[in-house]
Amino acid sequence: MVGHVSMADPFDAPLSKAVHDAISRPGVLEGEDVTAHSAGTVICIEGPQFSTRSESLLYRSLPTQPPISVINMSAVPECKLFREAEIAYALVCMSTDYDSWHSTNEGVSVEMVMGHMVANGANAKRAVAAVLEELSKEDVKGVVGERWTMASRGGVMGLHKRDGRGAEAVGRLRWLFGEKWVDGGE
């Protein structure tokens, strides 16, 4: 048997809204010019190589609606696998560079990306905590459902109903979220 699923909209709209609401709260994302955006289009390129300047300019010039706003290396195949498994999926992209298109920027380097990744680390931790808080609200649970997944900077974390969580996965997540979120404490 073969099942075909639509990939027209790879990210779950209610989950994406809940994620955006959570990370838009004051104090979640910190840093100069750090802003949560919810509109735009993600294009996924084959990593780990960076885009050439001409590729970046081509992507930005494509007449998509909404316009391409993020060039990413870590949205596929995850979004397709979650869609096939009928698990709501949202993506949090924390930018590491303007790619090669920005006229005031030099070309992308590993050093530049790693520096921004370190700076994004604290924001990512606060973002995940804020999203978990948002998803625990009864009105959000009713829309998003009991099974949801969030990806942050290419690291995919799946959180399912408590009876579907293995002891090894719970142990790996406890250091980040503490007992309240991993073990269901209040």
GIBELPE-V537171 format. One record per run of one state. SS is the DSSP state (alpha for helix, beta for strand, coil for the rest). FROM is the first residue (numbers start at 1). TO is the last residue. If there is no record, write none. Layout:
SS;FROM;TO / SS;FROM;TO
//
This chain:
coil;1;12 / alpha;13;23 / coil;24;40 / beta;41;44 / coil;45;52 / alpha;53;61 / coil;62;67 / beta;68;72 / coil;73;77 / alpha;78;84 / coil;85;87 / beta;88;92 / coil;93;109 / alpha;110;135 / coil;136;137 / alpha;138;144 / coil;145;147 / beta;148;152 / coil;153;154 / beta;155;159 / coil;160;161 / alpha;162;164 / coil;165;166 / alpha;167;183 / coil;184;186
//
